[in-house]
Structure formats: structure tokens, C-alpha cells
Amino acid sequence: MDDRYEECELGADVTHLFKSDSGKVTVLVSVSLDAEDLARLEKLGRDSGTTVAQVIRDAIAAYQPETEAVSGQR
């Protein structure tokens, strides 16, 4: 168990204890999929040896026009 949990008090804002040092901000997006689409997505992840999230990120990157993808990179 992570020792940082011992520093937490019930109801207290402890976000600062768990922030990433990389400074990268992430957002969770919820999407409804039917069972068939979910199975295809999970199979793509297994077949490529990556996570479902990475499959989705790769698909978004492939969907963007080349100029937007390059200008959006940091």
C-alpha cells in the first residue's frame, strides 16, 4: 500500500499528494459502446500489444489531418 494514503484525512482534498511529476494533464472521456464494438476495441488492443486507451489515441491521431497533428504536438 502507498504510504501517501496514511497522510489522508477523510473528506480532505488530497489531490496534491497524487499529482504526476511529469506535468502532463489527462482527462477521462466516457463513451458508450455496444458489446460488439467493445469486443473489437479490446481485440485491437490485444493484437497490437497495447492498451485500449492507446488504440483510441492512435485512432484519433490517424483521424486528424496531418497539419493539425503536427501543429498540435508539443
A tleap script that builds the chain and sets N, CA, C and O, in Angstrom:
source leaprc.protein.ff14SB
mol = sequence {
  NMET ASP ASP ARG TYR GLU GLU CYS GLU LEU
  GLY ALA ASP VAL THR HIE LEU PHE LYS SER
  ASP SER GLY LYS VAL THR VAL LEU VAL SER
  VAL SER LEU ASP ALA GLU ASP LEU ALA ARG
  LEU GLU LYS LEU GLY ARG ASP SER GLY THR
  THR VAL ALA GLN VAL ILE ARG ASP ALA ILE
  ALA ALA TYR GLN PRO GLU THR GLU ALA VAL
  SER GLY GLN CARG
}
set mol.1.N position { 0.848 -1.188 0.000 }
set mol.1.CA position { 0.000 0.000 0.000 }
set mol.1.C position { 0.885 1.239 0.000 }
set mol.1.O position { 1.971 1.235 0.578 }
set mol.2.N position { 0.417 2.292 -0.647 }
set mol.2.CA position { 1.158 3.528 -0.770 }
set mol.2.C position { 1.141 4.289 0.557 }
set mol.2.O position { 0.078 4.477 1.148 }
set mol.3.N position { 2.310 4.727 1.028 }
set mol.3.CA position { 2.406 5.455 2.295 }
set mol.3.C position { 1.660 6.787 2.257 }
set mol.3.O position { 1.278 7.316 3.301 }
set mol.4.N position { 1.453 7.330 1.058 }
set mol.4.CA position { 0.743 8.614 0.963 }
set mol.4.C position { -0.681 8.511 1.500 }
set mol.4.O position { -1.241 9.505 1.962 }
set mol.5.N position { -1.265 7.329 1.445 }
set mol.5.CA position { -2.632 7.162 1.963 }
set mol.5.C position { -2.704 7.435 3.461 }
set mol.5.O position { -3.745 7.859 3.963 }
set mol.6.N position { -1.622 7.200 4.169 }
set mol.6.CA position { -1.606 7.442 5.613 }
set mol.6.C position { -1.697 8.927 5.935 }
set mol.6.O position { -2.100 9.299 7.037 }
set mol.7.N position { -1.323 9.786 4.974 }
set mol.7.CA position { -1.370 11.230 5.172 }
set mol.7.C position { -2.766 11.803 4.915 }
set mol.7.O position { -3.000 12.984 5.173 }
set mol.8.N position { -3.680 11.001 4.419 }
set mol.8.CA position { -5.011 11.463 4.024 }
set mol.8.C position { -5.971 11.469 5.205 }
set mol.8.O position { -5.997 10.551 6.024 }
set mol.9.N position { -6.754 12.535 5.258 }
set mol.9.CA position { -7.824 12.613 6.244 }
set mol.9.C position { -9.149 12.520 5.507 }
set mol.9.O position { -9.295 13.083 4.422 }
set mol.10.N position { -10.103 11.825 6.078 }
set mol.10.CA position { -11.401 11.648 5.457 }
set mol.10.C position { -12.020 13.006 5.128 }
set mol.10.O position { -12.172 13.858 6.003 }
set mol.11.N position { -12.370 13.192 3.871 }
set mol.11.CA position { -13.017 14.427 3.427 }
set mol.11.C position { -12.057 15.523 3.009 }
set mol.11.O position { -12.493 16.550 2.488 }
set mol.12.N position { -10.765 15.336 3.221 }
set mol.12.CA position { -9.784 16.372 2.876 }
set mol.12.C position { -9.411 16.288 1.399 }
set mol.12.O position { -9.435 15.207 0.811 }
set mol.13.N position { -9.070 17.420 0.801 }
set mol.13.CA position { -8.591 17.446 -0.578 }
set mol.13.C position { -7.129 17.004 -0.569 }
set mol.13.O position { -6.266 17.697 -0.032 }
set mol.14.N position { -6.863 15.853 -1.164 }
set mol.14.CA position { -5.504 15.296 -1.153 }
set mol.14.C position { -4.929 15.182 -2.566 }
set mol.14.O position { -3.998 14.415 -2.811 }
set mol.15.N position { -5.496 15.952 -3.481 }
set mol.15.CA position { -5.062 15.898 -4.874 }
set mol.15.C position { -3.560 16.109 -5.005 }
set mol.15.O position { -2.908 15.437 -5.804 }
set mol.16.N position { -3.013 17.022 -4.241 }
set mol.16.CA position { -1.587 17.342 -4.336 }
set mol.16.C position { -0.695 16.139 -4.027 }
set mol.16.O position { 0.445 16.088 -4.488 }
set mol.17.N position { -1.183 15.196 -3.276 }
set mol.17.CA position { -0.385 14.018 -2.928 }
set mol.17.C position { -0.240 13.045 -4.096 }
set mol.17.O position { 0.663 12.207 -4.094 }
set mol.18.N position { -1.102 13.146 -5.071 }
set mol.18.CA position { -1.143 12.144 -6.132 }
set mol.18.C position { -0.933 12.722 -7.522 }
set mol.18.O position { -1.145 12.015 -8.507 }
set mol.19.N position { -0.528 13.971 -7.638 }
set mol.19.CA position { -0.283 14.573 -8.939 }
set mol.19.C position { 0.989 13.999 -9.548 }
set mol.19.O position { 1.946 13.671 -8.846 }
set mol.20.N position { 0.974 13.887 -10.858 }
set mol.20.CA position { 2.125 13.375 -11.597 }
set mol.20.C position { 3.226 14.425 -11.650 }
set mol.20.O position { 2.953 15.620 -11.768 }
set mol.21.N position { 4.458 13.974 -11.562 }
set mol.21.CA position { 5.598 14.880 -11.670 }
set mol.21.C position { 5.857 15.296 -13.116 }
set mol.21.O position { 6.601 16.248 -13.356 }
set mol.22.N position { 5.260 14.604 -14.075 }
set mol.22.CA position { 5.511 14.902 -15.486 }
set mol.22.C position { 4.837 16.197 -15.924 }
set mol.22.O position { 5.223 16.776 -16.939 }
set mol.23.N position { 3.844 16.658 -15.182 }
set mol.23.CA position { 3.133 17.876 -15.548 }
set mol.23.C position { 2.097 17.649 -16.639 }
set mol.23.O position { 1.395 18.583 -17.027 }
set mol.24.N position { 1.992 16.419 -17.140 }
set mol.24.CA position { 1.036 16.111 -18.189 }
set mol.24.C position { -0.357 15.990 -17.583 }
set mol.24.O position { -0.558 15.272 -16.603 }
set mol.25.N position { -1.304 16.688 -18.166 }
set mol.25.CA position { -2.680 16.654 -17.695 }
set mol.25.C position { -3.453 15.653 -18.547 }
set mol.25.O position { -3.347 15.670 -19.774 }
set mol.26.N position { -4.212 14.802 -17.922 }
set mol.26.CA position { -5.043 13.856 -18.654 }
set mol.26.C position { -6.503 14.069 -18.294 }
set mol.26.O position { -6.825 14.610 -17.236 }
set mol.27.N position { -7.373 13.639 -19.183 }
set mol.27.CA position { -8.812 13.762 -18.982 }
set mol.27.C position { -9.439 12.412 -19.306 }
set mol.27.O position { -9.053 11.764 -20.279 }
set mol.28.N position { -10.377 11.998 -18.518 }
set mol.28.CA position { -11.105 10.763 -18.755 }
set mol.28.C position { -12.348 11.069 -19.564 }
set mol.28.O position { -13.137 11.937 -19.189 }
set mol.29.N position { -12.532 10.361 -20.680 }
set mol.29.CA position { -13.687 10.545 -21.541 }
set mol.29.C position { -14.496 9.250 -21.522 }
set mol.29.O position { -13.949 8.167 -21.729 }
set mol.30.N position { -15.779 9.365 -21.276 }
set mol.30.CA position { -16.657 8.205 -21.225 }
set mol.30.C position { -17.405 8.086 -22.544 }
set mol.30.O position { -17.964 9.064 -23.042 }
set mol.31.N position { -17.413 6.879 -23.107 }
set mol.31.CA position { -18.078 6.637 -24.378 }
set mol.31.C position { -18.918 5.372 -24.256 }
set mol.31.O position { -18.461 4.369 -23.708 }
set mol.32.N position { -20.133 5.419 -24.761 }
set mol.32.CA position { -20.985 4.232 -24.765 }
set mol.32.C position { -20.700 3.416 -26.017 }
set mol.32.O position { -20.725 3.937 -27.132 }
set mol.33.N position { -20.430 2.134 -25.820 }
set mol.33.CA position { -20.191 1.220 -26.937 }
set mol.33.C position { -21.075 -0.001 -26.761 }
set mol.33.O position { -21.353 -0.427 -25.640 }
set mol.34.N position { -21.515 -0.558 -27.883 }
set mol.34.CA position { -22.230 -1.820 -27.756 }
set mol.34.C position { -21.203 -2.936 -27.573 }
set mol.34.O position { -20.004 -2.720 -27.748 }
set mol.35.N position { -21.676 -4.114 -27.226 }
set mol.35.CA position { -20.789 -5.229 -26.906 }
set mol.35.C position { -19.874 -5.585 -28.076 }
set mol.35.O position { -18.712 -5.931 -27.864 }
set mol.36.N position { -20.374 -5.504 -29.289 }
set mol.36.CA position { -19.576 -5.839 -30.466 }
set mol.36.C position { -18.422 -4.851 -30.661 }
set mol.36.O position { -17.290 -5.261 -30.919 }
set mol.37.N position { -18.706 -3.555 -30.538 }
set mol.37.CA position { -17.650 -2.543 -30.680 }
set mol.37.C position { -16.608 -2.668 -29.575 }
set mol.37.O position { -15.412 -2.525 -29.828 }
set mol.38.N position { -17.054 -2.932 -28.359 }
set mol.38.CA position { -16.128 -3.111 -27.253 }
set mol.38.C position { -15.225 -4.313 -27.497 }
set mol.38.O position { -14.019 -4.245 -27.258 }
set mol.39.N position { -15.794 -5.397 -27.966 }
set mol.39.CA position { -15.000 -6.596 -28.256 }
set mol.39.C position { -13.966 -6.303 -29.340 }
set mol.39.O position { -12.819 -6.737 -29.232 }
set mol.40.N position { -14.359 -5.571 -30.386 }
set mol.40.CA position { -13.402 -5.199 -31.452 }
set mol.40.C position { -12.276 -4.339 -30.895 }
set mol.40.O position { -11.109 -4.544 -31.230 }
set mol.41.N position { -12.622 -3.383 -30.052 }
set mol.41.CA position { -11.630 -2.489 -29.458 }
set mol.41.C position { -10.652 -3.268 -28.583 }
set mol.41.O position { -9.441 -3.065 -28.668 }
set mol.42.N position { -11.172 -4.150 -27.752 }
set mol.42.CA position { -10.305 -4.959 -26.886 }
set mol.42.C position { -9.417 -5.891 -27.702 }
set mol.42.O position { -8.258 -6.104 -27.347 }
set mol.43.N position { -9.947 -6.452 -28.798 }
set mol.43.CA position { -9.150 -7.323 -29.661 }
set mol.43.C position { -8.032 -6.528 -30.330 }
set mol.43.O position { -6.906 -7.014 -30.439 }
set mol.44.N position { -8.331 -5.321 -30.775 }
set mol.44.CA position { -7.292 -4.473 -31.360 }
set mol.44.C position { -6.165 -4.228 -30.366 }
set mol.44.O position { -4.990 -4.255 -30.731 }
set mol.45.N position { -6.525 -3.992 -29.116 }
set mol.45.CA position { -5.511 -3.796 -28.086 }
set mol.45.C position { -4.671 -5.035 -27.861 }
set mol.45.O position { -3.444 -4.960 -27.799 }
set mol.46.N position { -5.333 -6.180 -27.740 }
set mol.46.CA position { -4.596 -7.441 -27.549 }
set mol.46.C position { -3.684 -7.730 -28.733 }
set mol.46.O position { -2.517 -8.078 -28.556 }
set mol.47.N position { -4.220 -7.583 -29.941 }
set mol.47.CA position { -3.451 -7.895 -31.150 }
set mol.47.C position { -2.244 -6.978 -31.333 }
set mol.47.O position { -1.210 -7.399 -31.853 }
set mol.48.N position { -2.379 -5.731 -30.905 }
set mol.48.CA position { -1.276 -4.775 -31.059 }
set mol.48.C position { -0.381 -4.725 -29.824 }
set mol.48.O position { 0.652 -4.054 -29.829 }
set mol.49.N position { -0.774 -5.431 -28.771 }
set mol.49.CA position { 0.035 -5.448 -27.547 }
set mol.49.C position { -0.001 -4.136 -26.792 }
set mol.49.O position { 0.940 -3.804 -26.072 }
set mol.50.N position { -1.090 -3.384 -26.952 }
set mol.50.CA position { -1.229 -2.114 -26.251 }
set mol.50.C position { -2.530 -2.095 -25.462 }
set mol.50.O position { -3.293 -3.061 -25.470 }
set mol.51.N position { -2.764 -0.992 -24.790 }
set mol.51.CA position { -3.998 -0.821 -24.042 }
set mol.51.C position { -5.107 -0.314 -24.961 }
set mol.51.O position { -4.845 0.184 -26.055 }
set mol.52.N position { -6.330 -0.449 -24.504 }
set mol.52.CA position { -7.470 0.086 -25.242 }
set mol.52.C position { -7.306 1.602 -25.380 }
set mol.52.O position { -7.594 2.162 -26.438 }
set mol.53.N position { -6.856 2.249 -24.345 }
set mol.53.CA position { -6.657 3.703 -24.395 }
set mol.53.C position { -5.657 4.083 -25.488 }
set mol.53.O position { -5.848 5.078 -26.188 }
set mol.54.N position { -4.587 3.291 -25.633 }
set mol.54.CA position { -3.593 3.602 -26.663 }
set mol.54.C position { -4.164 3.374 -28.053 }
set mol.54.O position { -3.860 4.133 -28.973 }
set mol.55.N position { -4.980 2.348 -28.223 }
set mol.55.CA position { -5.642 2.114 -29.511 }
set mol.55.C position { -6.485 3.330 -29.879 }
set mol.55.O position { -6.474 3.778 -31.026 }
set mol.56.N position { -7.212 3.857 -28.905 }
set mol.56.CA position { -8.061 5.028 -29.157 }
set mol.56.C position { -7.213 6.252 -29.477 }
set mol.56.O position { -7.529 6.996 -30.406 }
set mol.57.N position { -6.130 6.472 -28.712 }
set mol.57.CA position { -5.251 7.622 -29.003 }
set mol.57.C position { -4.669 7.520 -30.409 }
set mol.57.O position { -4.608 8.512 -31.135 }
set mol.58.N position { -4.240 6.307 -30.791 }
set mol.58.CA position { -3.681 6.108 -32.133 }
set mol.58.C position { -4.729 6.373 -33.215 }
set mol.58.O position { -4.421 6.958 -34.253 }
set mol.59.N position { -5.969 5.938 -32.966 }
set mol.59.CA position { -7.043 6.158 -33.935 }
set mol.59.C position { -7.339 7.648 -34.091 }
set mol.59.O position { -7.565 8.125 -35.203 }
set mol.60.N position { -7.337 8.375 -32.990 }
set mol.60.CA position { -7.573 9.825 -33.059 }
set mol.60.C position { -6.452 10.501 -33.836 }
set mol.60.O position { -6.709 11.367 -34.672 }
set mol.61.N position { -5.224 10.114 -33.568 }
set mol.61.CA position { -4.081 10.699 -34.273 }
set mol.61.C position { -4.157 10.403 -35.764 }
set mol.61.O position { -3.839 11.267 -36.581 }
set mol.62.N position { -4.575 9.192 -36.132 }
set mol.62.CA position { -4.690 8.823 -37.542 }
set mol.62.C position { -5.844 9.556 -38.219 }
set mol.62.O position { -5.805 9.783 -39.428 }
set mol.63.N position { -6.852 9.921 -37.468 }
set mol.63.CA position { -8.035 10.584 -37.999 }
set mol.63.C position { -7.765 12.052 -38.313 }
set mol.63.O position { -8.362 12.602 -39.239 }
set mol.64.N position { -6.887 12.685 -37.569 }
set mol.64.CA position { -6.610 14.107 -37.747 }
set mol.64.C position { -5.875 14.368 -39.054 }
set mol.64.O position { -5.019 13.575 -39.447 }
set mol.65.N position { -6.191 15.453 -39.725 }
set mol.65.CA position { -5.387 15.852 -40.887 }
set mol.65.C position { -3.938 16.078 -40.439 }
set mol.65.O position { -3.690 16.499 -39.309 }
set mol.66.N position { -3.005 15.801 -41.318 }
set mol.66.CA position { -1.569 15.871 -40.991 }
set mol.66.C position { -1.169 17.225 -40.410 }
set mol.66.O position { -0.384 17.266 -39.463 }
set mol.67.N position { -1.679 18.329 -40.942 }
set mol.67.CA position { -1.277 19.647 -40.463 }
set mol.67.C position { -1.712 19.874 -39.024 }
set mol.67.O position { -0.970 20.465 -38.239 }
set mol.68.N position { -2.908 19.410 -38.669 }
set mol.68.CA position { -3.372 19.580 -37.296 }
set mol.68.C position { -2.561 18.723 -36.345 }
set mol.68.O position { -2.222 19.171 -35.250 }
set mol.69.N position { -2.243 17.494 -36.743 }
set mol.69.CA position { -1.486 16.594 -35.876 }
set mol.69.C position { -0.106 17.155 -35.576 }
set mol.69.O position { 0.370 17.069 -34.444 }
set mol.70.N position { 0.535 17.730 -36.585 }
set mol.70.CA position { 1.877 18.284 -36.391 }
set mol.70.C position { 1.821 19.541 -35.548 }
set mol.70.O position { 2.636 19.704 -34.641 }
set mol.71.N position { 0.872 20.442 -35.823 }
set mol.71.CA position { 0.797 21.696 -35.069 }
set mol.71.C position { 0.352 21.461 -33.633 }
set mol.71.O position { 0.667 22.262 -32.753 }
set mol.72.N position { -0.375 20.376 -33.379 }
set mol.72.CA position { -0.853 20.086 -32.038 }
set mol.72.C position { 0.184 19.397 -31.160 }
set mol.72.O position { -0.014 19.289 -29.950 }
set mol.73.N position { 1.290 18.927 -31.747 }
set mol.73.CA position { 2.319 18.248 -30.971 }
set mol.73.C position { 3.141 19.240 -30.197 }
set mol.73.O position { 3.379 20.357 -30.657 }
set mol.74.N position { 3.581 18.835 -29.011 }
set mol.74.CA position { 4.418 19.716 -28.185 }
set mol.74.C position { 5.643 18.973 -27.762 }
set mol.74.O position { 6.488 19.526 -27.058 }
savepdb mol mol.pdb
quit
